[in-house]
């Protein structure tokens, strides 16, 4: 079984990130957050689980602030839990997040990228 992040862990990651910058800790959409956590838990493989975090958190915007940073940190922490790492530069990961937000990358696209980049 692949250890995953719970909804509470995603919220904790988010809160720790936005506290540093003094931003709001609000959940903008509990429904979107529940959906992300549910799909992450149900995904069958590690790259799909990671792709859901990296693509869907910034795309679906469950928090009022810090969605992109939460996506990045959640993905890195999830991979670390599973003794894996991402062989992409921070800049490339930022591009993936921005392209996901702008509908230029689908979840499947992100999963394909991660299949090649997770070690």
DOLO-149037 format. One record per residue: residue in three letters; y, x, z of N, C-alpha, C, CB in turn. Coordinates in steps of 0.001 Angstrom, whole numbers, padded with zeros to 6 digits. Glycine has a CB too. Example, Ala and Ser with C-alpha at 12.3 -4.5 7.8 and 13.67 -1.06 7.14 Angstrom:
# DOLO-149037
R  residu      n_Y      n_X      n_Z     ca_Y     ca_X     ca_Z      c_Y      c_X      c_Z     cb_Y     cb_X     cb_Z
R     Ala  -005690   013190   007800  -004500   012300   007800  -003300   013200   007800  -004473   011308   009046
R     Ser  -002250   012850   007080  -001060   013670   007140   000030   012900   007870  -000598   014084   005725
//
This chain:
# DOLO-149037
R  residu      n_Y      n_X      n_Z     ca_Y     ca_X     ca_Z      c_Y      c_X      c_Z     cb_Y     cb_X     cb_Z
R     Unk  -001186   000835   000000   000000   000000   000000   001255   000884   000000  -000005  -000952   001221
R     Unk   002234   000480  -000764   003475   001236  -000901   004477   000737   000149   004061   001096  -002348
R     Unk   004926   001619   001055   005950   001186   002009   007225   000784   001258   006256   002313   003040
R     Unk   007801  -000342   001643   009030  -000772   000989   010135  -000950   002016   008806  -002076   000211
R     Unk   011320  -001299   001539   012451  -001563   002428   012513  -003055   002716   013787  -001065   001804
R     Unk   012731  -003395   003955   012915  -004801   004316   014362  -005202   004053   012538  -005050   005805
R     Unk   014606  -006487   004053   015969  -006992   003901   016851  -006408   005005   015993  -008550   003942
R     Unk   016334  -006350   006214   017097  -005818   007346   017439  -004343   007148   016312  -006000   008646
R     Unk   016522  -003585   006569   016808  -002170   006304   017872  -002015   005229   015533  -001436   005882
R     Unk   017823  -002845   004204   018856  -002806   003161   020219  -003120   003778   018529  -003814   002016
R     Unk   020270  -004120   004639   021525  -004471   005315   022000  -003305   006184   021343  -005748   006178
R     Unk   021096  -002688   006910   021464  -001550   007762   022017  -000394   006938   020254  -001079   008573
R     Unk   021382  -000100   005812   021868   000956   004915   023276   000609   004452   020917   001138   003690
R     Unk   023464  -000633   004006   024776  -001089   003554   025818  -000934   004657   024705  -002551   003096
R     Unk   025503  -001442   005830   026467  -001418   006938   026861   000009   007314   025886  -002134   008161
R     Unk   025903   000912   007329   026211   002312   007647   027119   002940   006597   024924   003124   007767
R     Unk   026946   002572   005348   027766   003110   004266   029197   002585   004355   027155   002755   002905
R     Unk   029366   001289   004503   030726   000723   004450   031503   000933   005747   030657  -000763   004142
R     Unk   030817   001128   006872   031516   001436   008130   032336   002707   007994   030514   001580   009290
R     Unk   031797   003687   007296   032469   004972   007122   033825   004796   006444   031592   005924   006305
R     Unk   033897   003890   005485   035145   003693   004739   036004   002559   005304   034830   003409   003284
R     Unk   035525   001904   006349   036299   000840   006970   036312  -000460   006186   037687   001296   007169
R     Unk   035372  -000624   005282   035310  -001844   004473   034588  -002957   005227   034604  -001566   003134
R     Unk   034628  -004153   004642   033983  -005323   005234   032467  -005188   005220   034400  -006589   004495
R     Unk   031827  -005698   006265   030372  -005668   006378   029741  -006979   005926   029966  -005368   007809
R     Unk   030486  -007802   005240   030031  -009151   004897   028917  -009180   003854   031189  -009957   004398
R     Unk   028012  -010140   004050   027035  -010485   003014   027690  -011566   002173   025642  -010972   003627
R     Unk   027853  -011287   000907   028505  -012220  -000006   027545  -013323  -000441   029044  -011479  -001229
R     Unk   026274  -012959  -000664   025278  -013932  -001102   023937  -013659  -000434   025128  -013901  -002631
R     Unk   023637  -014436   000571   022340  -014328   001250   021201  -014641   000271   022281  -015289   002473
R     Unk   021450  -015576  -000627   020437  -015949  -001627   020081  -014760  -002510   020938  -017118  -002496
R     Unk   021092  -014047  -003002   020828  -012881  -003861   020131  -011779  -003068   022145  -012343  -004474
R     Unk   020558  -011562  -001834   019928  -010540  -000998   018468  -010890  -000722   020696  -010380   000327
R     Unk   018208  -012141  -000403   016822  -012587  -000188   015985  -012387  -001448   016789  -014070   000237
R     Unk   016566  -012695  -002597   015860  -012547  -003868   015507  -011083  -004142   016711  -013106  -005015
R     Unk   016462  -010190  -003920   016223  -008758  -004131   015112  -008268  -003203   017523  -007945  -003895
R     Unk   015221  -008598  -001923   014221  -008148  -000943   012835  -008708  -001261   014638  -008566   000476
R     Unk   012776  -009974  -001667   011499  -010606  -002003   010860  -009932  -003216   011699  -012108  -002275
R     Unk   011647  -009735  -004282   011095  -009131  -005499   010703  -007673  -005266   012109  -009225  -006649
R     Unk   011502  -006959  -004449   011175  -005567  -004105   009826  -005521  -003378   012297  -004934  -003218
R     Unk   009635  -006400  -002432   008382  -006434  -001665   007191  -006803  -002552   008496  -007434  -000503
R     Unk   007383  -007732  -003481   006293  -008222  -004329   005945  -007307  -005501   006649  -009568  -004858
R     Unk   006843  -006395  -005856   006592  -005511  -007005   005326  -004692  -006754   007813  -004567  -007261
R     Unk   004582  -004461  -007803   003260  -003844  -007692   003269  -002315  -007668   002414  -004301  -008822
R     Unk   004325  -001694  -008182   004304  -000232  -008223   005627   000354  -007759   003985   000255  -009632
R     Unk   005588   001632  -007452   006722   002323  -006873   007944   002306  -007786   006344   003740  -006553
R     Unk   007762   002563  -009071   008931   002612  -009953   009565   001237  -010122   008542   003172  -011317
R     Unk   008784   000188  -010134   009339  -001166  -010210   010125  -001483  -008940   008213  -002209  -010422
R     Unk   009576  -001121  -007782   010271  -001343  -006511   011607  -000597  -006493   009388  -000890  -005324
R     Unk   011590   000674  -006920   012820   001472  -006957   013815   000897  -007965   012499   002938  -007307
R     Unk   013316   000468  -009119   014187  -000097  -010154   014881  -001366  -009673   013383  -000393  -011417
R     Unk   014185  -002177  -008921   014790  -003409  -008387   015966  -003058  -007486   013742  -004250  -007604
R     Unk   015803  -002074  -006632   016909  -001662  -005764   018077  -001103  -006573   016429  -000618  -004753
R     Unk   017778  -000207  -007498   018828   000481  -008249   019552  -000444  -009226   018238   001653  -009003
R     Unk   018851  -001378  -009805   019429  -002288  -010799   020020  -003551  -010175   018375  -002674  -011813
R     Unk   019268  -004186  -009299   019643  -005531  -008854   020706  -005578  -007765   018440  -006232  -008366
R     Unk   020743  -004597  -006882   021779  -004638  -005848   023173  -004585  -006480   021598  -003468  -004854
R     Unk   023464  -003634  -007365   024809  -003644  -007960   025021  -004795  -008952   025065  -002324  -008663
R     Unk   023976  -005210  -009612   024093  -006277  -010617   024330  -007641  -009974   022833  -006328  -011480
R     Unk   023621  -007926  -008892   023695  -009252  -008265   024737  -009328  -007137   022330  -009632  -007716
R     Unk   025255  -008180  -006703   026361  -008120  -005736   026131  -008967  -004471   027634  -008573  -006409
R     Unk   025093  -008679  -003688   024878  -009480  -002483   025895  -009213  -001375   023501  -009228  -001957
R     Unk   026580  -008060  -001426   027541  -007698  -000390   028966  -007784  -000931   027255  -006281   000142
R     Unk   029930  -007975  -000035   031322  -008055  -000475   031859  -006689  -000899   032191  -008634   000638
R     Unk   031332  -005629  -000340   031744  -004252  -000655   030519  -003350  -000658   032804  -003733   000367
R     Unk   030575  -002258  -001413   029578  -001202  -001298   028247  -001442  -001988   029323  -000962   000099
R     Unk   028178  -002331  -002953   026902  -002631  -003606   026328  -001436  -004368   027075  -003795  -004553
R     Unk   027157  -000721  -005104   026662   000418  -005880   026178   001534  -004955   027761   000946  -006821
R     Unk   026962   001824  -003924   026560   002859  -002964   025293   002451  -002227   027690   003130  -001957
R     Unk   025179   001170  -001904   023973   000676  -001231   022761   000796  -002148   024161  -000789  -000787
R     Unk   022944   000503  -003434   021843   000636  -004395   021364   002080  -004463   022280   000157  -005792
R     Unk   022305   003005  -004570   021957   004425  -004648   021233   004877  -003375   023224   005278  -004873
R     Unk   021827   004602  -002226   021243   005047  -000954   019897   004380  -000692   022202   004752   000204
R     Unk   019794   003088  -000966   018527   002365  -000746   017412   002946  -001609   018700   000860  -001053
R     Unk   017733   003258  -002849   016739   003831  -003754   016278   005195  -003255   017310   003951  -005175
R     Unk   017229   006039  -002854   016881   007371  -002367   016043   007286  -001085   018155   008197  -002116
R     Unk   016422   006405  -000180   015671   006252   001074   014280   005698   000797   016425   005328   002054
R     Unk   014186   004705  -000079   012881   004148  -000447   011965   005231  -001024   013054   003002  -001465
R     Unk   012491   006022  -001943   011678   007093  -002533   011277   008107  -001469   012447   007795  -003675
R     Unk   012184   008438  -000582   011877   009374   000496   010773   008837   001409   013135   009665   001311
R     Unk   010823   007542   001737   009754   006909   002536   008389   007146   001891   010013   005384   002686
R     Unk   008401   007182   000577   007167   007318  -000190   006911   008752  -000656   007209   006400  -001384
R     Unk   007633   009693  -000032   007461   011121  -000315   007665   011442  -001792   006077   011576   000121
R     Unk   008635   010775  -002376   009005   010999  -003773   010481   011346  -003842   008690   009751  -004646
R     Unk   010893   011865  -004975   012308   012141  -005194   012668   011806  -006637   012642   013623  -004873
R     Unk   013944   011708  -006873   014450   011355  -008194   014933   012620  -008888   015592   010303  -008095
R     Unk   014392   012898  -010062   014770   014092  -010815   015894   013750  -011803   013540   014680  -011565
R     Unk   016956   013167  -011290   018139   012845  -012090   019370   013315  -011327   018221   011308  -012403
R     Unk   020389   013700  -012056   021635   014070  -011384   022288   012821  -010791   022606   014782  -012371
R     Unk   023127   013053  -009799   023856   011927  -009203   024685   011222  -010286   024777   012416  -008035
R     Unk   025259   011996  -011191   026064   011411  -012284   025220   010485  -013153   026684   012523  -013157
R     Unk   024000   010899  -013467   023117   010061  -014301   022742   008780  -013561   021835   010840  -014698
R     Unk   022492   008881  -012268   022178   007687  -011482   023384   006750  -011460   021760   008071  -010037
R     Unk   024583   007306  -011304   025801   006486  -011334   025935   005764  -012675   027048   007359  -011074
R     Unk   025635   006458  -013779   025678   005829  -015105   024695   004670  -015196   025371   006862  -016197
R     Unk   023493   004863  -014672   022484   003797  -014695   022997   002577  -013936   021146   004291  -014083
R     Unk   023606   002820  -012787   024134   001713  -011987   025247   000992  -012743   024658   002227  -010628
R     Unk   026184   001728  -013300   027298   001104  -014040   026780   000341  -015249   028322   002171  -014491
R     Unk   025860   000928  -016005   025297   000228  -017166   024539  -001030  -016755   024367   001159  -017943
R     Unk   023894  -000987  -015599   023201  -002180  -015095   024199  -003290  -014777   022373  -001836  -013838
R     Unk   025277  -002934  -014111   026314  -003914  -013755   026908  -004545  -015010   027431  -003246  -012916
R     Unk   027105  -003735  -016035   027741  -004212  -017272   026764  -004819  -018273   028470  -003080  -017929
R     Unk   025546  -005091  -017847   024515  -005696  -018702   024073  -004819  -019865   025016  -006991  -019242
R     Unk   024283  -003526  -019766   023838  -002627  -020832   022438  -002082  -020589   024809  -001479  -020978
R     Unk   021924  -002247  -019376   020553  -001860  -019060   019864  -003016  -018348   020519  -000572  -018186
R     Unk   018666  -003315  -018777   017867  -004341  -018109   017059  -003694  -016990   016929  -005067  -019120
R     Unk   016471  -004519  -016169   015583  -004015  -015123   014444  -003207  -015752   015017  -005185  -014273
R     Unk   013916  -003680  -016842   012836  -002963  -017536   013308  -001590  -018035   012314  -003804  -018723
R     Unk   014546  -001528  -018544   015108  -000240  -018975   015172   000739  -017811   016512  -000434  -019576
R     Unk   015659   000268  -016672   015783   001129  -015489   014404   001575  -015025   016525   000392  -014344
R     Unk   013451   000676  -015058   012089   001040  -014655   011536   002131  -015581   011161  -000207  -014675
R     Unk   011772   002040  -016873   011288   003066  -017812   011923   004428  -017512   011593   002649  -019271
R     Unk   013228   004416  -017224   013921   005660  -016883   013309   006270  -015622   015438   005407  -016682
R     Unk   013071   005446  -014623   012540   005951  -013360   011105   006440  -013484   012618   004878  -012305
R     Unk   010319   005852  -014369   008941   006331  -014565   008922   007803  -014963   008226   005491  -015638
R     Unk   009930   008206  -015730   010012   009593  -016184   010693   010495  -015140   010772   009663  -017513
R     Unk   011425   009899  -014216   012299   010686  -013340   011870   010756  -011877   013661   010132  -013401
R     Unk   010796   010077  -011524   010341   010100  -010135   009209   011107  -009989   009880   008691  -009676
R     Unk   009363   012006  -009035   008330   013034  -008806   007895   013029  -007350   008851   014439  -009200
//
